[in-house]
Amino acid sequence: MSCPVHLDGRSLEGGGQLLRIALGISALTSIPVHITDIRGNRAGGGGLKGQHLAVVKWLAKACGVDASNTMKKSKTLTFKPDAELIDASLFTNYTLPDGAECLHTKINMESPGSIGLAFQAVLPYVLFSSHTTCPGLPVRLSIYGGTNVSFSLSYDYIVQVLLPTLSRIDIPPITTTLEKRGWSTGGAQIGSVMFIIQPLTLGASLPAFQLVGRGEPKSIHATAILPKSSHAEMGSKLTDAVTRRFGLDASHFTLQLEDSYHSKRVYLVLVATTSTDCKLGRDWLYDRKVTSLSVAIAELVARVTSDLVVELAGNGCVGEYMRDQLVIFKALARGRSKIDVGRDEAAKEGRKSVRRPNLHPRTAEWVVERLLGTRSDGGGGGEGVGFVVGEPFGERKKVGQDDENGGALEEKMGKLHV
């Protein structure tokens, strides 16, 4: 096995995303990694929190890493996958209510840590690993944690934006069941979500994808979660704001209201659907002191509608917080992918320039470049490695080096593609 790739956990975003993407790639490809100063840019000293540790241990069992000495607040981690040490008990046979057979596995964070971020970390392994694809069965993944957590993917964003976007790039169908809401505000409450994921078949790869030509917004859907006593007020204020700010009549706006059963749990997401079926969403889990629900509603409506106005003005096919979710799939795909990420207004020249990525996609691109050798062109495009399910990817570079013309690698890839 080659020496681990060293990643400084303080790089760029310097938080949990670097850890999640690095370990997800390592588990899938068997490329060893050594991460130092984990979450080094975070307050409180960084290191692993309970929610990160749960994901680390799941991925460690999946790919045969000894994580017995890893614990909360750990700042250094060496991840060396070993197929002979894979925990076969991680996936168990399960029968769904409709009688279909599947594999079942779970991640329990034992806190309202983000279910969305845990899902982001393990999804590539579930989709592309031969250990899940060989049986040809769907995977039932249950995650226990927070469905609505500040600064992370909410359950509602996953269902309404992430999964529809993944389906557009030929990721097999993923369905969800919300079993219980979990909150990081208004007092800790652990929730749970069940995902049914259909992995790729053995020998398959993800084709390169094109997300271009956004089209015009044709409808907006809102999901608001707040105490039932304030539903009418939210509906009135939100309908007025949406029709006024987006120029849509009421027939193109739909609103789903859900009771949060707690005066301090207030959440709103707005999702725009365009004429080419792009989904762009912005949300906010209200994280200020709730002294008045009327004030909270007014601030939620003002902020989320303003954020979506800015998002749509960029004319991209994906939103600011969707961009980093696609980096790993672009890197694993076969061929050159292109994502229209939108445009920013140049302050001085008065012209449009490619929207600059925030720290999250930049961090994701940095990690995949270090581990897989892929590079983004800075504007949403990039060549993927053509990862093949069942391929011993960790040996690929060696195979290519053994043949000066690359013939051995090309022949090997040709046999695995379907």
Backbone torsions as a table, in degrees:
resi	resn	phi	psi	omega
1	MET	NA	140.1	-178.2
2	SER	-72.2	165.8	178.6
3	CYS	-66.5	146.0	-179.7
4	PRO	-62.6	145.6	173.0
5	VAL	-78.0	125.7	-179.0
6	HIS	-86.9	130.3	176.5
7	LEU	-124.2	126.3	176.2
8	ASP	-82.6	114.1	-175.9
9	GLY	-65.4	-5.7	177.0
10	ARG	-90.8	-2.4	-174.6
11	SER	-67.7	138.1	174.3
12	LEU	50.3	-114.2	-177.9
13	GLU	-62.2	-32.9	172.6
14	GLY	60.6	29.2	-179.2
15	GLY	-126.4	-148.1	-175.3
16	GLY	-72.8	-23.8	-177.4
17	GLN	-63.1	-42.2	178.3
18	LEU	-55.9	-45.5	179.6
19	LEU	-62.6	-49.0	-176.0
20	ARG	-61.6	-46.8	-177.4
21	ILE	-68.8	-41.9	-179.0
22	ALA	-62.1	-45.8	-178.3
23	LEU	-72.5	-33.2	176.7
24	GLY	-62.9	-42.8	178.0
25	ILE	-68.6	-42.9	-180.0
26	SER	-60.1	-46.1	-179.8
27	ALA	-61.5	-38.1	-177.1
28	LEU	-75.6	-40.4	-171.1
29	THR	-101.8	-11.3	-174.9
30	SER	67.4	20.5	172.8
31	ILE	-81.6	117.3	-178.3
32	PRO	-72.2	145.5	178.3
33	VAL	-133.2	152.3	176.3
34	HIS	-129.7	114.8	-176.0
35	ILE	-110.4	127.9	177.3
36	THR	-114.2	158.2	-179.7
37	ASP	50.8	50.2	-178.8
38	ILE	-56.4	129.4	-179.0
39	ARG	53.9	39.8	-173.8
40	GLY	-67.1	-16.2	178.7
41	ASN	-94.9	7.7	-178.1
42	ARG	-96.9	150.1	179.1
43	ALA	-68.3	159.4	177.5
44	GLY	82.2	12.9	176.4
45	GLY	94.5	-5.9	178.7
46	GLY	69.0	-149.2	-177.3
47	GLY	81.1	176.4	-177.8
48	LEU	-76.1	131.2	168.6
49	LYS	-93.7	171.5	-178.1
50	GLY	-56.6	-39.3	-178.6
51	GLN	-66.5	-34.5	177.4
52	HIS	-71.8	-39.8	-177.6
53	LEU	-62.3	-37.9	179.5
54	ALA	-61.9	-40.9	179.0
55	VAL	-70.4	-42.3	178.0
56	VAL	-57.0	-46.2	-177.2
57	LYS	-69.4	-34.1	177.6
58	TRP	-65.7	-48.3	-179.9
59	LEU	-65.6	-34.4	178.3
60	ALA	-63.0	-43.9	177.3
61	LYS	-64.8	-36.5	-176.8
62	ALA	-65.9	-34.7	-174.0
63	CYS	-116.5	5.1	174.8
64	GLY	82.7	44.2	176.4
65	VAL	-106.3	136.2	176.1
66	ASP	-81.3	105.7	-179.0
67	ALA	-111.3	24.0	-174.9
68	SER	-64.9	-27.3	-178.7
69	ASN	-94.9	4.5	-179.8
70	THR	-88.3	132.9	-177.0
71	MET	-146.0	174.0	178.6
72	LYS	-56.3	143.3	179.6
73	LYS	73.4	3.2	174.7
74	SER	-59.2	136.0	-178.9
75	LYS	-110.6	-5.7	179.7
76	THR	-133.0	140.1	-178.3
77	LEU	-149.0	129.2	172.6
78	THR	-110.1	127.0	-174.3
79	PHE	-120.3	104.0	-179.5
80	LYS	-121.5	93.7	-179.1
81	PRO	-59.6	142.1	179.1
82	ASP	-142.9	109.6	-175.3
83	ALA	-56.8	-28.4	-177.9
84	GLU	-74.0	-14.1	-177.7
85	LEU	-106.7	7.6	-179.6
86	ILE	-60.7	134.9	-179.8
87	ASP	-82.0	104.5	-176.2
88	ALA	-66.3	-18.2	-178.0
89	SER	-82.2	-3.8	-178.2
90	LEU	-63.3	-35.0	177.0
91	PHE	-113.6	130.5	177.7
92	THR	-122.7	155.8	177.6
93	ASN	-72.7	142.5	-175.7
94	TYR	-147.9	144.6	177.8
95	THR	-108.6	121.5	179.3
96	LEU	-73.2	161.4	-179.4
97	PRO	-54.6	-28.8	179.5
98	ASP	-84.9	5.4	178.0
99	GLY	91.6	-5.5	-179.5
100	ALA	-73.9	144.8	178.5
101	GLU	-89.6	147.2	178.2
102	CYS	-154.3	174.0	170.8
103	LEU	-99.1	142.0	-179.1
104	HIS	-120.4	140.5	174.1
105	THR	-151.0	161.6	-178.1
106	LYS	-144.7	155.4	172.9
107	ILE	-127.5	120.5	-179.4
108	ASN	-116.2	109.4	-178.7
109	MET	-83.0	-12.0	177.6
110	GLU	55.6	26.4	177.9
111	SER	-162.5	167.5	176.2
112	PRO	-79.9	37.6	171.6
113	GLY	-62.4	156.9	-170.2
114	SER	-66.7	117.7	173.1
115	ILE	-64.1	-37.4	-178.5
116	GLY	-62.4	-40.8	-179.5
117	LEU	-73.2	-34.0	174.2
118	ALA	-64.4	-42.0	177.5
119	PHE	-60.8	-43.6	178.0
120	GLN	-58.4	-39.3	-175.5
121	ALA	-70.0	-38.9	-172.5
122	VAL	-99.0	-13.2	-175.7
123	LEU	-57.3	-46.7	179.9
124	PRO	-58.0	-39.2	178.9
125	TYR	-64.6	-46.0	-179.0
126	VAL	-62.0	-39.2	-177.4
127	LEU	-73.8	-39.3	-167.0
128	PHE	-112.1	-8.5	-175.8
129	SER	-80.1	136.9	178.2
130	SER	-64.9	-19.3	179.4
131	HIS	-71.8	-20.7	175.3
132	THR	-104.5	-23.9	-175.8
133	THR	-87.5	-25.9	-177.2
134	CYS	-56.1	-43.8	-179.8
135	PRO	-69.4	-17.8	-178.2
136	GLY	72.2	18.1	-177.6
137	LEU	-104.9	151.8	172.1
138	PRO	-68.0	159.1	179.2
139	VAL	-109.8	127.2	175.0
140	ARG	-97.1	107.1	-177.2
141	LEU	-107.5	116.7	177.1
142	SER	-105.5	127.6	179.3
143	ILE	-122.5	129.7	-179.8
144	TYR	-109.7	124.7	-177.8
145	GLY	171.4	-139.7	-179.1
146	GLY	-103.3	130.0	176.9
147	THR	-86.0	-26.1	-179.6
148	ASN	-131.8	101.7	-173.4
149	VAL	-131.9	137.8	-179.7
150	SER	-60.0	142.6	174.5
151	PHE	61.9	35.6	177.9
152	SER	-155.5	169.8	179.4
153	LEU	-66.4	122.7	174.6
154	SER	-82.0	162.2	175.2
155	TYR	-56.8	-41.2	-175.4
156	ASP	-67.6	-38.4	176.5
157	TYR	-66.5	-40.2	178.4
158	ILE	-58.1	-50.1	-175.2
159	VAL	-69.4	-39.9	-171.2
160	GLN	-93.3	-20.2	-177.6
161	VAL	-123.8	-55.5	-174.6
162	LEU	-62.0	-55.9	-174.9
163	LEU	-64.3	-41.7	174.7
164	PRO	-60.8	-35.0	178.8
165	THR	-70.2	-41.0	177.6
166	LEU	-62.8	-35.4	178.4
167	SER	-65.4	-27.9	179.6
168	ARG	-74.0	-18.2	178.7
169	ILE	-104.9	20.7	173.8
170	ASP	73.4	22.5	168.1
171	ILE	-72.6	132.2	-179.5
172	PRO	-56.3	159.4	-173.8
173	PRO	-57.0	139.9	174.7
174	ILE	-128.9	125.2	177.9
175	THR	-115.0	157.4	-176.5
176	THR	-132.1	154.2	170.4
177	THR	-133.3	121.0	176.1
178	LEU	-83.2	109.7	-177.9
179	GLU	-89.3	-33.3	177.8
180	LYS	-164.4	137.5	175.2
181	ARG	-69.2	142.8	173.9
182	GLY	-129.1	132.8	-171.1
183	TRP	-121.9	147.1	172.4
184	SER	-103.7	2.9	177.2
185	THR	-124.3	159.3	177.2
186	GLY	68.8	25.7	-176.1
187	GLY	96.6	132.0	-175.7
188	ALA	-62.0	136.0	175.6
189	GLN	-146.0	121.6	-178.7
190	ILE	-85.7	132.7	178.1
191	GLY	-117.3	-173.0	179.1
192	SER	-153.5	146.8	177.7
193	VAL	-134.4	138.9	175.1
194	MET	-109.5	127.7	177.0
195	PHE	-110.2	135.6	170.7
196	ILE	-109.9	114.3	-172.6
197	ILE	-118.1	131.7	175.6
198	GLN	-100.5	106.7	-179.3
199	PRO	-66.1	160.9	172.5
200	LEU	-66.6	159.6	-179.6
201	THR	-82.6	156.5	179.2
202	LEU	-57.8	130.2	-179.7
203	GLY	89.7	-4.1	-178.5
204	ALA	-90.5	163.1	173.1
205	SER	-140.1	162.4	179.0
206	LEU	-85.5	122.0	179.0
207	PRO	-70.2	153.4	174.6
208	ALA	-57.3	152.1	-175.2
209	PHE	-131.9	158.1	179.4
210	GLN	-126.3	119.9	173.1
211	LEU	-117.0	88.3	-176.6
212	VAL	-136.4	161.9	178.4
213	GLY	72.5	74.4	-172.7
214	ARG	-66.7	-37.1	-174.7
215	GLY	80.4	-172.4	-177.2
216	GLU	-102.1	145.4	176.3
217	PRO	-59.8	131.2	-179.6
218	LYS	-116.3	-19.0	178.3
219	SER	-159.1	159.2	176.5
220	ILE	-133.5	134.2	176.6
221	HIS	-118.6	136.6	179.1
222	ALA	-118.6	141.2	169.4
223	THR	-122.1	119.7	-179.4
224	ALA	-120.4	129.5	179.4
225	ILE	-120.5	116.0	-176.9
226	LEU	-165.2	168.1	-179.5
227	PRO	-53.9	142.2	-174.7
228	LYS	-58.9	-30.9	-178.7
229	SER	-62.8	-18.5	-178.2
230	SER	-108.2	9.0	-178.5
231	HIS	-60.6	-45.2	-176.6
232	ALA	-63.6	-41.4	179.6
233	GLU	-64.8	-43.5	177.0
234	MET	-61.1	-45.1	-179.1
235	GLY	-60.0	-42.8	-178.6
236	SER	-66.9	-50.1	-177.7
237	LYS	-66.3	-39.2	-177.5
238	LEU	-71.4	-41.9	178.8
239	THR	-61.0	-42.9	179.1
240	ASP	-62.8	-44.9	-177.6
241	ALA	-66.6	-42.3	-177.4
242	VAL	-67.1	-47.5	-178.5
243	THR	-65.6	-32.7	-178.6
244	ARG	-77.3	-43.6	-172.1
245	ARG	-84.5	-24.7	-176.8
246	PHE	-110.4	-1.1	177.0
247	GLY	66.0	27.1	178.7
248	LEU	-105.2	144.5	173.9
249	ASP	-82.0	167.2	-172.4
250	ALA	-59.2	-24.7	-178.1
251	SER	-70.9	-15.3	179.5
252	HIS	-104.3	13.6	178.3
253	PHE	-125.7	128.0	177.1
254	THR	-123.1	148.9	-175.6
255	LEU	-135.6	127.8	174.6
256	GLN	-110.8	123.7	-179.4
257	LEU	-110.8	134.4	-179.3
258	GLU	-132.1	140.2	-179.9
259	ASP	-78.5	125.0	178.8
260	SER	-86.9	-12.4	178.4
261	TYR	60.5	21.5	-179.6
262	HIS	-159.3	131.2	-175.2
263	SER	-66.5	-18.2	-177.5
264	LYS	-104.4	7.3	177.6
265	ARG	-110.4	101.3	-175.5
266	VAL	-134.3	127.4	-173.7
267	TYR	-144.5	145.8	177.4
268	LEU	-144.8	134.9	171.8
269	VAL	-130.9	136.8	173.6
270	LEU	-116.0	131.6	-179.8
271	VAL	-127.1	122.2	176.4
272	ALA	-96.7	135.4	174.4
273	THR	-110.4	129.5	-176.9
274	THR	-96.7	175.3	-179.2
275	SER	-66.2	-17.7	175.8
276	THR	-104.5	15.0	174.6
277	ASP	70.4	25.1	170.0
278	CYS	-75.0	146.7	178.2
279	LYS	-116.1	122.4	177.5
280	LEU	-126.3	125.9	-174.8
281	GLY	-135.2	151.6	171.8
282	ARG	-137.6	144.9	-176.8
283	ASP	-145.7	173.8	176.9
284	TRP	-158.6	122.4	167.5
285	LEU	-87.8	111.0	-172.7
286	TYR	-57.4	118.5	-173.4
287	ASP	-118.3	20.4	175.0
288	ARG	-102.5	163.9	178.6
289	LYS	-63.9	126.4	-178.4
290	VAL	-88.6	98.3	174.9
291	THR	-95.1	-21.8	179.6
292	SER	-153.1	127.2	178.7
293	LEU	-65.8	-31.9	177.8
294	SER	-63.1	-41.3	177.1
295	VAL	-65.9	-43.7	179.7
296	ALA	-61.0	-41.9	179.6
297	ILE	-63.7	-45.2	-179.8
298	ALA	-61.1	-41.7	-179.7
299	GLU	-70.0	-40.2	177.0
300	LEU	-60.1	-50.6	-177.6
301	VAL	-61.0	-45.1	-177.9
302	ALA	-63.9	-45.9	-175.3
303	ARG	-70.7	-47.3	-174.2
304	VAL	-70.2	-38.9	176.9
305	THR	-65.6	-40.5	178.8
306	SER	-63.6	-41.9	178.4
307	ASP	-61.5	-40.0	-179.3
308	LEU	-72.4	-33.3	175.0
309	VAL	-59.3	-46.4	178.7
310	VAL	-63.7	-41.1	-179.7
311	GLU	-60.5	-46.9	-177.9
312	LEU	-69.3	-29.8	-179.9
313	ALA	-64.2	-25.1	178.7
314	GLY	-73.1	-17.5	175.6
315	ASN	62.9	25.2	177.9
316	GLY	-88.3	163.6	179.1
317	CYS	-85.3	-15.5	175.3
318	VAL	-132.5	153.1	-179.8
319	GLY	-84.4	173.2	-177.7
320	GLU	-57.6	-37.2	-175.6
321	TYR	-96.1	4.0	173.8
322	MET	-98.6	-23.3	-172.4
323	ARG	-57.6	-45.5	-177.5
324	ASP	-72.4	-21.2	179.6
325	GLN	-68.0	-22.3	-175.5
326	LEU	-95.9	-8.2	-174.6
327	VAL	-59.7	-47.0	-176.5
328	ILE	-67.2	-34.0	179.6
329	PHE	-72.9	-36.5	174.8
330	LYS	-62.2	-38.9	-179.0
331	ALA	-71.4	-32.6	-178.5
332	LEU	-85.0	-18.3	-174.1
333	ALA	-67.6	163.1	178.9
334	ARG	-97.6	108.6	-179.9
335	GLY	107.6	-171.5	-175.6
336	ARG	-96.4	121.8	178.3
337	SER	-99.7	158.6	178.9
338	LYS	-141.4	128.3	176.4
339	ILE	-122.6	123.3	174.8
340	ASP	-77.6	104.5	-174.7
341	VAL	-89.6	-1.7	177.2
342	GLY	96.4	-176.9	-175.1
343	ARG	-129.6	148.4	171.6
344	ASP	-109.0	150.2	175.7
345	GLU	-80.8	120.6	176.9
346	ALA	-70.9	126.3	-171.2
347	ALA	-60.3	-42.6	-173.1
348	LYS	-91.5	-43.6	-172.7
349	GLU	-81.4	-16.9	-177.3
350	GLY	69.5	23.4	179.8
351	ARG	-117.4	169.2	179.9
352	LYS	-93.3	138.3	175.5
353	SER	-130.5	157.9	-179.2
354	VAL	-56.0	132.6	-177.7
355	ARG	-60.7	124.9	179.7
356	ARG	-72.1	136.3	179.3
357	PRO	-72.8	149.3	172.6
358	ASN	-80.8	-173.6	-174.3
359	LEU	-64.5	-27.1	-176.2
360	HIS	-67.4	-54.3	176.2
361	PRO	-64.4	-33.2	177.6
362	ARG	-63.8	-38.9	177.9
363	THR	-67.4	-44.3	179.2
364	ALA	-59.7	-42.9	-179.7
365	GLU	-66.7	-36.4	179.0
366	TRP	-65.4	-42.0	-179.2
367	VAL	-66.1	-46.9	-178.3
368	VAL	-67.4	-30.3	176.3
369	GLU	-66.6	-42.9	-179.7
370	ARG	-65.4	-36.9	-174.8
371	LEU	-92.7	-38.2	-173.8
372	LEU	-108.9	-15.9	180.0
373	GLY	85.2	5.8	-179.9
374	THR	-83.3	154.2	177.9
375	ARG	-134.1	138.6	174.1
376	SER	-87.7	151.8	178.6
377	ASP	-86.7	5.1	179.1
378	GLY	84.1	-7.3	-178.5
379	GLY	-124.5	19.0	178.0
380	GLY	102.3	-4.9	179.7
381	GLY	-104.8	162.6	177.9
382	GLY	172.7	153.7	179.6
383	GLU	-91.3	133.6	177.8
384	GLY	-93.6	167.1	-177.9
385	VAL	-85.9	-9.5	-178.7
386	GLY	68.0	47.2	-179.6
387	PHE	-60.8	134.0	-178.6
388	VAL	-113.9	130.0	-179.9
389	VAL	-61.5	123.8	-178.7
390	GLY	96.8	-8.1	179.3
391	GLU	-75.2	134.6	172.8
392	PRO	-75.6	76.6	-168.6
393	PHE	-59.9	-33.5	-179.1
394	GLY	-60.6	-19.7	179.9
395	GLU	-94.5	-3.8	-172.1
396	ARG	-60.1	-47.4	-177.6
397	LYS	-60.6	-39.1	179.4
398	LYS	-64.1	-42.3	178.9
399	VAL	-61.3	-44.2	180.0
400	GLY	-63.7	-35.8	-179.8
401	GLN	-72.8	-28.3	-179.3
402	ASP	-69.6	-24.4	-179.1
403	ASP	-119.1	112.1	-174.6
404	GLU	-59.8	-28.6	-179.4
405	ASN	-92.6	0.2	-179.8
406	GLY	72.9	10.7	-174.8
407	GLY	-66.2	-38.0	-178.4
408	ALA	-62.4	-43.3	179.6
409	LEU	-66.4	-43.6	-178.6
410	GLU	-61.8	-42.5	179.4
411	GLU	-64.0	-40.9	-178.9
412	LYS	-64.1	-44.0	179.7
413	MET	-65.1	-38.6	-180.0
414	GLY	-62.0	-34.9	179.9
415	LYS	-72.5	-28.2	-176.4
416	LEU	-87.0	-27.4	-177.8
417	HIS	-67.1	147.2	176.3
418	VAL	-118.5	NA	NA
